[in-house]
Amino acid sequence: ASCHDLKPHPLRLPTLHVILLPLLLILPRMTSSLSSPVRSIPVVGDSTVKVGPGQFSTIPADLKKRFPKISKFAIVSDENVWKHYGPALLKGCKDQGLDTIAYQIKPGEKSKCRKVKAEVEDFLLENRCLRDTCVIALGGGVVGDLAGFVAATYLRGVPVVQIPTSVMAMVDSSVGGKTAINVPAGKNLIGAFHQPRVVYADMKLLQTLNDKQVKEGLAEAIKMGCIRKPKLFEYMEKNAEAIMKQDPEALSEVIFDAISGKADVVSQDEKERGLRSTLNFGHTIGHAVEALPKKEVLYHGECVAIGMVHEMAILSEMGHLDKKAVDRITACLKAYGLPTDIPEELKVADLMHKMTIDKKNKNGKIRMTCVTAIGASKPDPIPVEEALITKYLASLKKQ
């Protein structure tokens, strides 16, 4: 029967109160979730991350509204990403009356270098881009880091907007304003802090990724769970299959929580004086593995996963982390198909050399993020003796 068939029945006010109160409490949240699928996360200053699926088509209109004083937009993307999303973004911007130009780089880590940075800058100069230009980074971590660094230094700084198209870029590299290029000595050693005005994290842009690309980004989300967000870790531990299949609800939960965790850290320590360094869990050994030539191609997140496992083992030897936590985190990484072994062809001496020029180091000491339990870590990385790391890595060769 419909509600029109029901006969009115007198109810006392307390009964109405009991019935209506839960509805009044729930209704605003229901309305909010239905009308606002995109959630905003403040980072630092006026930097904001907009998280939610389906917002890509609305970005040009949002840019027009956010940047009334910008006279030109410059999209930087790579050739692979451009094929999927570039033409639509360019057309959308022009349809909004925005003067927009675009530059494509070759895909891959090799483009994150001085030479390509100079090429992008020359393109901007040739197109008479002035200080009222906004750079739009459309792509994964390489594009975001490179375009962000260009924006940080071009005419002493112009605004940048990030549109990440990989899990890695969404949960980590696009958020927080770290920009950089690689040099022969190591990864991300030349760069600047330059906060994006807005990051558009649209999960629908991840649908073109393969499994290897998805799981390497999820390594950074697991990392966030390990160092700061135990509930995120537990959720990922229990829902690996759904998350890997990109179930919309599950993936949205992970990405939102991981970004929230990073935004919280950045808001407290924008320039990485202490707390923000803890986000580099797994990166001490991970960056060393990533920087050296290997038989198998390993993405950044895969190297971080390897780094997490072996940094945990060293922390456990030092008495900072329980063996059960090490085993549990390792099992979680494996559940996502992430590698956990250091490639056997890498030499201990080469790994140690790369670790000695890590950005977290102080007073000539190698430092590592000290995870003390799942979801907890010390506020500053701790020094670890080179002899202990060398002994540990050498012991792996004997196994």
C-alpha positions as a Markdown table, in Angstrom:
| # | Residue | x | y | z |
|---|---|---|---|---|
| 1 | Ala | 0.0 | 0.0 | 0.0 |
| 2 | Ser | 1.2 | 3.5 | -0.7 |
| 3 | Cys | 1.4 | 6.2 | 1.9 |
| 4 | His | -1.8 | 7.6 | 0.6 |
| 5 | Asp | -3.7 | 4.4 | 1.6 |
| 6 | Leu | -2.6 | 4.7 | 5.2 |
| 7 | Lys | -5.2 | 6.1 | 7.6 |
| 8 | Pro | -4.0 | 8.9 | 9.9 |
| 9 | His | -3.3 | 7.7 | 13.4 |
| 10 | Pro | -2.9 | 10.0 | 16.4 |
| 11 | Leu | 0.5 | 9.9 | 17.9 |
| 12 | Arg | 1.8 | 11.5 | 21.0 |
| 13 | Leu | 4.6 | 14.1 | 20.6 |
| 14 | Pro | 7.3 | 11.9 | 22.4 |
| 15 | Thr | 6.6 | 9.1 | 19.9 |
| 16 | Leu | 6.9 | 11.5 | 16.9 |
| 17 | His | 10.2 | 12.8 | 18.5 |
| 18 | Val | 11.5 | 9.2 | 18.7 |
| 19 | Ile | 10.6 | 8.5 | 15.1 |
| 20 | Leu | 11.8 | 11.8 | 13.6 |
| 21 | Leu | 15.0 | 12.4 | 15.4 |
| 22 | Pro | 17.0 | 9.6 | 13.8 |
| 23 | Leu | 15.7 | 10.8 | 10.4 |
| 24 | Leu | 16.7 | 14.3 | 11.1 |
| 25 | Leu | 20.2 | 13.2 | 12.0 |
| 26 | Ile | 20.6 | 10.9 | 9.0 |
| 27 | Leu | 18.9 | 13.1 | 6.3 |
| 28 | Pro | 21.7 | 15.8 | 6.1 |
| 29 | Arg | 24.3 | 13.1 | 5.6 |
| 30 | Met | 22.2 | 11.3 | 3.0 |
| 31 | Thr | 21.6 | 14.6 | 1.2 |
| 32 | Ser | 25.2 | 15.5 | 1.3 |
| 33 | Ser | 26.4 | 12.1 | -0.1 |
| 34 | Leu | 23.8 | 12.3 | -2.9 |
| 35 | Ser | 24.5 | 15.9 | -3.9 |
| 36 | Ser | 28.2 | 16.1 | -3.2 |
| 37 | Pro | 30.0 | 12.9 | -4.3 |
| 38 | Val | 33.2 | 15.0 | -4.5 |
| 39 | Arg | 34.8 | 15.6 | -1.1 |
| 40 | Ser | 37.4 | 18.4 | -0.4 |
| 41 | Ile | 40.5 | 17.9 | 1.8 |
| 42 | Pro | 42.3 | 21.1 | 2.8 |
| 43 | Val | 46.1 | 20.7 | 2.8 |
| 44 | Val | 48.1 | 23.9 | 3.6 |
| 45 | Gly | 47.3 | 27.5 | 2.8 |
| 46 | Asp | 44.9 | 27.6 | -0.1 |
| 47 | Ser | 45.9 | 24.2 | -1.4 |
| 48 | Thr | 42.9 | 21.8 | -1.6 |
| 49 | Val | 42.4 | 18.2 | -2.9 |
| 50 | Lys | 39.0 | 17.4 | -4.4 |
| 51 | Val | 38.4 | 13.6 | -4.2 |
| 52 | Gly | 35.6 | 11.8 | -6.0 |
| 53 | Pro | 34.8 | 10.1 | -9.3 |
| 54 | Gly | 33.3 | 11.8 | -12.3 |
| 55 | Gln | 34.7 | 15.3 | -11.8 |
| 56 | Phe | 37.0 | 15.4 | -14.8 |
| 57 | Ser | 34.5 | 16.9 | -17.2 |
| 58 | Thr | 33.8 | 19.7 | -14.7 |
| 59 | Ile | 37.4 | 20.7 | -14.3 |
| 60 | Pro | 37.5 | 23.4 | -17.0 |
| 61 | Ala | 34.5 | 25.2 | -15.5 |
| 62 | Asp | 36.0 | 25.0 | -12.0 |
| 63 | Leu | 39.3 | 26.4 | -13.3 |
| 64 | Lys | 37.5 | 29.3 | -14.8 |
| 65 | Lys | 35.7 | 30.0 | -11.5 |
| 66 | Arg | 38.9 | 29.5 | -9.4 |
| 67 | Phe | 41.3 | 31.5 | -11.5 |
| 68 | Pro | 39.6 | 34.7 | -12.8 |
| 69 | Lys | 43.0 | 36.5 | -13.1 |
| 70 | Ile | 44.8 | 33.8 | -15.0 |
| 71 | Ser | 45.1 | 34.6 | -18.7 |
| 72 | Lys | 46.7 | 31.4 | -20.0 |
| 73 | Phe | 46.7 | 27.7 | -19.0 |
| 74 | Ala | 49.5 | 25.4 | -20.0 |
| 75 | Ile | 48.8 | 21.6 | -19.8 |
| 76 | Val | 51.8 | 19.4 | -19.4 |
| 77 | Ser | 51.2 | 15.7 | -20.0 |
| 78 | Asp | 52.9 | 12.6 | -21.3 |
| 79 | Glu | 52.1 | 11.0 | -24.7 |
| 80 | Asn | 50.3 | 8.0 | -23.1 |
| 81 | Val | 48.1 | 9.9 | -20.8 |
| 82 | Trp | 47.4 | 12.6 | -23.4 |
| 83 | Lys | 45.8 | 10.0 | -25.8 |
| 84 | His | 43.2 | 9.1 | -23.1 |
| 85 | Tyr | 42.4 | 12.5 | -21.5 |
| 86 | Gly | 44.3 | 15.3 | -23.2 |
| 87 | Pro | 42.0 | 16.2 | -26.1 |
| 88 | Ala | 38.9 | 16.3 | -23.9 |
| 89 | Leu | 40.6 | 18.5 | -21.3 |
| 90 | Leu | 42.0 | 20.9 | -24.0 |
| 91 | Lys | 38.6 | 21.1 | -25.7 |
| 92 | Gly | 36.8 | 21.6 | -22.3 |
| 93 | Cys | 39.1 | 24.5 | -21.5 |
| 94 | Lys | 38.7 | 26.2 | -24.8 |
| 95 | Asp | 34.9 | 25.7 | -24.6 |
| 96 | Gln | 35.0 | 27.7 | -21.4 |
| 97 | Gly | 36.9 | 30.5 | -23.2 |
| 98 | Leu | 40.2 | 29.7 | -21.5 |
| 99 | Asp | 43.4 | 30.4 | -23.5 |
| 100 | Thr | 45.0 | 26.9 | -23.3 |
| 101 | Ile | 48.2 | 25.4 | -24.7 |
| 102 | Ala | 49.6 | 21.9 | -24.2 |
| 103 | Tyr | 53.0 | 20.2 | -24.2 |
| 104 | Gln | 53.6 | 16.4 | -24.2 |
| 105 | Ile | 56.7 | 14.7 | -22.9 |
| 106 | Lys | 57.8 | 11.1 | -23.4 |
| 107 | Pro | 56.4 | 8.7 | -20.7 |
| 108 | Gly | 58.7 | 7.3 | -18.1 |
| 109 | Glu | 61.1 | 8.3 | -15.3 |
| 110 | Lys | 63.8 | 9.3 | -17.8 |
| 111 | Ser | 61.7 | 12.4 | -18.7 |
| 112 | Lys | 62.1 | 13.7 | -15.1 |
| 113 | Cys | 65.4 | 15.4 | -15.8 |
| 114 | Arg | 67.0 | 18.8 | -16.4 |
| 115 | Lys | 66.8 | 18.5 | -20.2 |
| 116 | Val | 63.1 | 17.9 | -20.3 |
| 117 | Lys | 62.4 | 20.6 | -17.7 |
| 118 | Ala | 64.3 | 23.1 | -19.9 |
| 119 | Glu | 62.3 | 22.0 | -22.9 |
| 120 | Val | 59.0 | 22.6 | -21.1 |
| 121 | Glu | 60.3 | 26.1 | -20.0 |
| 122 | Asp | 61.3 | 27.0 | -23.5 |
| 123 | Phe | 57.9 | 26.0 | -24.8 |
| 124 | Leu | 56.3 | 28.3 | -22.2 |
| 125 | Leu | 58.6 | 31.2 | -23.2 |
| 126 | Glu | 57.9 | 30.6 | -26.9 |
| 127 | Asn | 54.2 | 30.9 | -26.2 |
| 128 | Arg | 54.7 | 34.1 | -24.2 |
| 129 | Cys | 53.5 | 32.7 | -20.9 |
| 130 | Leu | 53.8 | 35.3 | -18.2 |
| 131 | Arg | 53.1 | 35.3 | -14.5 |
| 132 | Asp | 49.4 | 35.1 | -15.0 |
| 133 | Thr | 49.9 | 31.6 | -16.4 |
| 134 | Cys | 48.7 | 28.4 | -14.6 |
| 135 | Val | 50.4 | 25.1 | -15.3 |
| 136 | Ile | 48.2 | 22.0 | -15.3 |
| 137 | Ala | 49.9 | 18.7 | -14.6 |
| 138 | Leu | 47.9 | 15.9 | -16.3 |
| 139 | Gly | 49.5 | 12.6 | -15.6 |
| 140 | Gly | 51.2 | 10.4 | -13.1 |
| 141 | Gly | 54.1 | 11.1 | -10.7 |
| 142 | Val | 56.6 | 11.9 | -13.3 |
| 143 | Val | 54.4 | 14.5 | -15.0 |
| 144 | Gly | 53.3 | 16.0 | -11.6 |
| 145 | Asp | 56.8 | 16.3 | -10.2 |
| 146 | Leu | 58.3 | 17.8 | -13.4 |
| 147 | Ala | 55.4 | 20.2 | -14.2 |
| 148 | Gly | 55.3 | 21.2 | -10.5 |
| 149 | Phe | 59.0 | 22.0 | -10.5 |
| 150 | Val | 58.6 | 24.0 | -13.8 |
| 151 | Ala | 55.8 | 26.0 | -12.1 |
| 152 | Ala | 57.9 | 26.6 | -9.0 |
| 153 | Thr | 60.8 | 28.2 | -10.9 |
| 154 | Tyr | 59.2 | 29.6 | -14.1 |
| 155 | Leu | 59.3 | 33.5 | -13.7 |
| 156 | Arg | 60.1 | 32.7 | -10.0 |
| 157 | Gly | 56.8 | 30.8 | -9.6 |
| 158 | Val | 53.4 | 30.5 | -11.2 |
| 159 | Pro | 50.3 | 28.5 | -10.0 |
| 160 | Val | 50.1 | 24.8 | -10.7 |
| 161 | Val | 47.1 | 22.5 | -10.7 |
| 162 | Gln | 47.4 | 18.7 | -10.5 |
| 163 | Ile | 45.2 | 16.2 | -12.2 |
| 164 | Pro | 46.7 | 12.8 | -11.2 |
| 165 | Thr | 46.0 | 9.8 | -13.4 |
| 166 | Ser | 47.7 | 7.1 | -11.4 |
| 167 | Val | 47.1 | 5.7 | -7.9 |
| 168 | Met | 50.6 | 6.7 | -6.9 |
| 169 | Ala | 50.1 | 10.3 | -7.9 |
| 170 | Met | 46.7 | 10.5 | -6.3 |
| 171 | Val | 47.6 | 9.2 | -2.9 |
| 172 | Asp | 51.1 | 10.6 | -2.7 |
| 173 | Ser | 53.1 | 12.6 | -5.2 |
| 174 | Ser | 50.4 | 15.2 | -6.3 |
| 175 | Val | 49.6 | 16.1 | -2.7 |
| 176 | Gly | 51.8 | 18.3 | -0.5 |
| 177 | Gly | 53.8 | 20.4 | -2.9 |
| 178 | Lys | 57.0 | 18.4 | -3.3 |
| 179 | Thr | 58.3 | 18.9 | -6.8 |
| 180 | Ala | 61.6 | 17.6 | -8.2 |
| 181 | Ile | 63.7 | 16.1 | -11.0 |
| 182 | Asn | 66.2 | 13.2 | -10.9 |
| 183 | Val | 69.9 | 13.6 | -11.4 |
| 184 | Pro | 72.7 | 11.0 | -11.8 |
| 185 | Ala | 73.4 | 11.1 | -8.1 |
| 186 | Gly | 69.8 | 10.0 | -7.2 |
| 187 | Lys | 66.1 | 10.6 | -7.3 |
| 188 | Asn | 64.4 | 13.9 | -6.5 |
| 189 | Leu | 67.6 | 15.6 | -5.4 |
| 190 | Ile | 66.9 | 18.9 | -7.3 |
| 191 | Gly | 63.5 | 20.4 | -6.6 |
| 192 | Ala | 61.3 | 22.8 | -4.6 |
| 193 | Phe | 58.3 | 22.9 | -2.4 |
| 194 | His | 55.4 | 24.4 | -4.4 |
| 195 | Gln | 51.9 | 23.7 | -3.3 |
| 196 | Pro | 49.3 | 23.0 | -6.0 |
| 197 | Arg | 46.3 | 25.3 | -5.8 |
| 198 | Val | 44.0 | 22.4 | -6.3 |
| 199 | Val | 44.4 | 18.6 | -6.9 |
| 200 | Tyr | 41.5 | 16.9 | -8.8 |
| 201 | Ala | 41.6 | 13.2 | -7.7 |
| 202 | Asp | 39.0 | 11.5 | -10.0 |
| 203 | Met | 39.1 | 7.7 | -9.5 |
| 204 | Lys | 37.6 | 7.2 | -13.0 |
| 205 | Leu | 40.9 | 8.3 | -14.5 |
| 206 | Leu | 42.5 | 5.1 | -13.1 |
| 207 | Gln | 40.5 | 2.8 | -15.3 |
| 208 | Thr | 43.2 | 2.7 | -18.0 |
| 209 | Leu | 45.8 | 1.4 | -15.6 |
| 210 | Asn | 47.1 | -2.2 | -15.5 |
| 211 | Asp | 47.4 | -4.3 | -12.3 |
| 212 | Lys | 51.1 | -3.5 | -11.9 |
| 213 | Gln | 50.4 | 0.3 | -12.1 |
| 214 | Val | 47.5 | 0.0 | -9.6 |
| 215 | Lys | 49.3 | -2.1 | -7.0 |
| 216 | Glu | 52.5 | 0.1 | -7.0 |
| 217 | Gly | 50.3 | 3.1 | -6.0 |
| 218 | Leu | 48.6 | 1.1 | -3.3 |
| 219 | Ala | 52.0 | 0.4 | -1.7 |
| 220 | Glu | 52.0 | 4.1 | -0.7 |
| 221 | Ala | 48.5 | 3.8 | 0.8 |
| 222 | Ile | 49.7 | 0.7 | 2.8 |
| 223 | Lys | 52.7 | 2.8 | 3.9 |
| 224 | Met | 50.3 | 5.5 | 5.2 |
| 225 | Gly | 48.4 | 2.9 | 7.1 |
| 226 | Cys | 51.6 | 1.6 | 8.7 |
| 227 | Ile | 53.0 | 4.9 | 9.9 |
| 228 | Arg | 49.8 | 6.8 | 10.8 |
| 229 | Lys | 46.4 | 5.3 | 10.1 |
| 230 | Pro | 45.8 | 1.8 | 11.6 |
| 231 | Lys | 42.2 | 1.7 | 10.4 |
| 232 | Leu | 43.3 | 2.3 | 6.8 |
| 233 | Phe | 45.8 | -0.6 | 7.2 |
| 234 | Glu | 43.2 | -2.9 | 8.6 |
| 235 | Tyr | 40.7 | -2.0 | 5.8 |
| 236 | Met | 43.3 | -2.7 | 3.2 |
| 237 | Glu | 44.3 | -5.9 | 4.9 |
| 238 | Lys | 40.7 | -7.2 | 4.8 |
| 239 | Asn | 39.7 | -5.9 | 1.4 |
| 240 | Ala | 42.6 | -6.6 | -0.9 |
| 241 | Glu | 40.6 | -8.3 | -3.6 |
| 242 | Ala | 37.9 | -5.6 | -3.9 |
| 243 | Ile | 40.5 | -2.8 | -3.9 |
| 244 | Met | 42.6 | -4.5 | -6.6 |
| 245 | Lys | 39.5 | -4.9 | -8.7 |
| 246 | Gln | 38.9 | -1.2 | -8.3 |
| 247 | Asp | 35.6 | -1.6 | -6.6 |
| 248 | Pro | 34.4 | 2.1 | -6.6 |
| 249 | Glu | 33.5 | 2.2 | -2.9 |
| 250 | Ala | 36.6 | 0.4 | -1.7 |
| 251 | Leu | 39.0 | 2.3 | -3.8 |
| 252 | Ser | 37.4 | 5.6 | -2.9 |
| 253 | Glu | 37.7 | 4.8 | 0.8 |
| 254 | Val | 41.4 | 4.0 | 0.4 |
| 255 | Ile | 42.3 | 7.0 | -1.7 |
| 256 | Phe | 40.4 | 9.4 | 0.5 |
| 257 | Asp | 41.9 | 8.1 | 3.8 |
| 258 | Ala | 45.5 | 8.0 | 2.3 |
| 259 | Ile | 45.2 | 11.6 | 1.1 |
| 260 | Ser | 43.7 | 12.7 | 4.4 |
| 261 | Gly | 46.6 | 11.2 | 6.2 |
| 262 | Lys | 49.2 | 12.9 | 4.0 |
| 263 | Ala | 47.3 | 16.3 | 4.2 |
| 264 | Asp | 47.4 | 16.1 | 8.0 |
| 265 | Val | 51.1 | 15.6 | 8.0 |
| 266 | Val | 51.8 | 18.3 | 5.5 |
| 267 | Ser | 49.7 | 20.8 | 7.3 |
| 268 | Gln | 51.9 | 20.3 | 10.4 |
| 269 | Asp | 55.3 | 20.2 | 8.6 |
| 270 | Glu | 55.1 | 21.6 | 5.1 |
| 271 | Lys | 58.9 | 21.9 | 4.5 |
| 272 | Glu | 59.8 | 18.5 | 5.9 |
| 273 | Arg | 61.7 | 19.7 | 9.0 |
| 274 | Gly | 60.7 | 16.5 | 10.9 |
| 275 | Leu | 57.3 | 14.9 | 10.9 |
| 276 | Arg | 56.9 | 14.9 | 7.1 |
| 277 | Ser | 60.1 | 12.9 | 6.8 |
| 278 | Thr | 58.2 | 9.9 | 8.3 |
| 279 | Leu | 56.3 | 9.7 | 5.0 |
| 280 | Asn | 59.5 | 8.3 | 3.6 |
| 281 | Phe | 59.0 | 5.0 | 5.3 |
| 282 | Gly | 60.4 | 2.4 | 2.9 |
| 283 | His | 62.2 | 5.0 | 0.8 |
| 284 | Thr | 65.7 | 4.8 | 2.3 |
| 285 | Ile | 66.3 | 1.3 | 1.0 |
| 286 | Gly | 63.5 | 1.7 | -1.7 |
| 287 | His | 65.1 | 4.7 | -3.4 |
| 288 | Ala | 68.5 | 2.8 | -3.4 |
| 289 | Val | 66.8 | -0.2 | -5.1 |
| 290 | Glu | 65.0 | 2.1 | -7.6 |
| 291 | Ala | 68.1 | 4.0 | -8.5 |
| 292 | Leu | 70.3 | 1.0 | -9.5 |
| 293 | Pro | 70.1 | -0.9 | -12.8 |
| 294 | Lys | 68.1 | -4.1 | -12.4 |
| 295 | Lys | 67.1 | -7.1 | -14.6 |
| 296 | Glu | 63.4 | -6.5 | -13.9 |
| 297 | Val | 61.6 | -3.2 | -14.2 |
| 298 | Leu | 60.3 | -2.1 | -10.8 |
| 299 | Tyr | 58.1 | 0.9 | -10.3 |
| 300 | His | 58.6 | 3.4 | -7.5 |
| 301 | Gly | 55.8 | 1.8 | -5.3 |
| 302 | Glu | 57.2 | -1.6 | -5.8 |
| 303 | Cys | 60.7 | -0.4 | -4.6 |
| 304 | Val | 59.0 | 1.3 | -1.6 |
| 305 | Ala | 57.3 | -2.1 | -0.7 |
| 306 | Ile | 60.7 | -3.8 | -0.8 |
| 307 | Gly | 62.1 | -1.0 | 1.3 |
| 308 | Met | 59.4 | -1.2 | 3.9 |
| 309 | Val | 60.0 | -4.9 | 4.4 |
| 310 | His | 63.7 | -4.6 | 4.9 |
| 311 | Glu | 63.6 | -1.4 | 6.9 |
| 312 | Met | 61.1 | -3.1 | 9.2 |
| 313 | Ala | 63.4 | -6.0 | 9.6 |
| 314 | Ile | 66.2 | -3.6 | 10.7 |
| 315 | Leu | 63.9 | -1.8 | 13.1 |
| 316 | Ser | 62.9 | -5.1 | 14.6 |
| 317 | Glu | 66.6 | -6.0 | 15.1 |
| 318 | Met | 67.0 | -2.7 | 16.9 |
| 319 | Gly | 64.1 | -3.5 | 19.2 |
| 320 | His | 61.7 | -0.8 | 17.8 |
| 321 | Leu | 59.1 | -3.0 | 16.1 |
| 322 | Asp | 57.5 | -6.3 | 17.1 |
| 323 | Lys | 58.1 | -9.3 | 14.8 |
| 324 | Lys | 54.4 | -10.0 | 14.5 |
| 325 | Ala | 53.8 | -6.5 | 13.1 |
| 326 | Val | 56.6 | -7.1 | 10.6 |
| 327 | Asp | 55.0 | -10.4 | 9.5 |
| 328 | Arg | 51.6 | -8.8 | 9.2 |
| 329 | Ile | 52.7 | -5.8 | 7.1 |
| 330 | Thr | 54.7 | -8.1 | 4.9 |
| 331 | Ala | 51.7 | -10.4 | 4.4 |
| 332 | Cys | 49.6 | -7.4 | 3.4 |
| 333 | Leu | 52.1 | -6.2 | 0.8 |
| 334 | Lys | 52.2 | -9.7 | -0.6 |
| 335 | Ala | 48.4 | -9.8 | -0.8 |
| 336 | Tyr | 48.6 | -7.0 | -3.3 |
| 337 | Gly | 51.2 | -8.8 | -5.3 |
| 338 | Leu | 53.9 | -6.4 | -4.3 |
| 339 | Pro | 57.6 | -7.6 | -4.3 |
| 340 | Thr | 59.3 | -7.9 | -1.0 |
| 341 | Asp | 62.8 | -9.2 | -1.9 |
| 342 | Ile | 65.8 | -7.0 | -2.9 |
| 343 | Pro | 66.9 | -8.1 | -6.4 |
| 344 | Glu | 69.7 | -10.5 | -6.0 |
| 345 | Glu | 71.9 | -8.8 | -8.7 |
| 346 | Leu | 72.1 | -5.6 | -6.6 |
| 347 | Lys | 75.4 | -5.3 | -4.6 |
| 348 | Val | 75.5 | -4.3 | -1.0 |
| 349 | Ala | 78.2 | -1.6 | -1.6 |
| 350 | Asp | 76.1 | 0.0 | -4.4 |
| 351 | Leu | 72.9 | 0.0 | -2.2 |
| 352 | Met | 74.9 | 1.6 | 0.7 |
| 353 | His | 76.4 | 4.3 | -1.6 |
| 354 | Lys | 72.9 | 5.3 | -2.7 |
| 355 | Met | 71.6 | 5.4 | 0.9 |
| 356 | Thr | 74.4 | 7.8 | 2.0 |
| 357 | Ile | 73.0 | 10.6 | -0.2 |
| 358 | Asp | 69.4 | 10.1 | 0.9 |
| 359 | Lys | 67.6 | 13.5 | 1.7 |
| 360 | Lys | 66.6 | 12.4 | 5.2 |
| 361 | Asn | 70.2 | 11.9 | 6.3 |
| 362 | Lys | 71.7 | 14.4 | 8.8 |
| 363 | Asn | 75.2 | 14.8 | 10.1 |
| 364 | Gly | 76.4 | 12.1 | 7.8 |
| 365 | Lys | 74.0 | 9.5 | 9.4 |
| 366 | Ile | 71.6 | 7.4 | 7.4 |
| 367 | Arg | 68.1 | 7.8 | 8.9 |
| 368 | Met | 65.0 | 5.7 | 8.6 |
| 369 | Thr | 61.3 | 6.3 | 9.6 |
| 370 | Cys | 60.8 | 4.4 | 12.8 |
| 371 | Val | 57.6 | 2.5 | 12.8 |
| 372 | Thr | 56.8 | 1.3 | 16.3 |
| 373 | Ala | 53.5 | -0.5 | 15.7 |
| 374 | Ile | 50.9 | -0.7 | 12.9 |
| 375 | Gly | 49.6 | 2.9 | 12.6 |
| 376 | Ala | 52.3 | 4.5 | 14.8 |
| 377 | Ser | 55.7 | 5.9 | 14.2 |
| 378 | Lys | 58.2 | 8.2 | 15.9 |
| 379 | Pro | 57.8 | 11.9 | 14.8 |
| 380 | Asp | 61.3 | 12.0 | 13.4 |
| 381 | Pro | 63.4 | 9.5 | 11.4 |
| 382 | Ile | 66.0 | 7.9 | 13.6 |
| 383 | Pro | 69.7 | 7.4 | 12.8 |
| 384 | Val | 70.8 | 3.8 | 11.9 |
| 385 | Glu | 74.4 | 2.7 | 11.9 |
| 386 | Glu | 75.8 | 1.9 | 8.4 |
| 387 | Ala | 77.5 | -1.1 | 9.9 |
| 388 | Leu | 74.1 | -2.5 | 11.0 |
| 389 | Ile | 72.5 | -2.0 | 7.6 |
| 390 | Thr | 75.5 | -3.4 | 5.8 |
| 391 | Lys | 75.5 | -6.5 | 8.0 |
| 392 | Tyr | 71.8 | -7.0 | 7.5 |
| 393 | Leu | 72.0 | -6.7 | 3.7 |
| 394 | Ala | 75.0 | -9.0 | 3.6 |
| 395 | Ser | 73.1 | -11.6 | 5.6 |
| 396 | Leu | 70.4 | -11.7 | 2.8 |
| 397 | Lys | 73.1 | -12.7 | 0.3 |
| 398 | Lys | 73.9 | -15.7 | 2.4 |
| 399 | Gln | 70.3 | -17.0 | 2.6 |
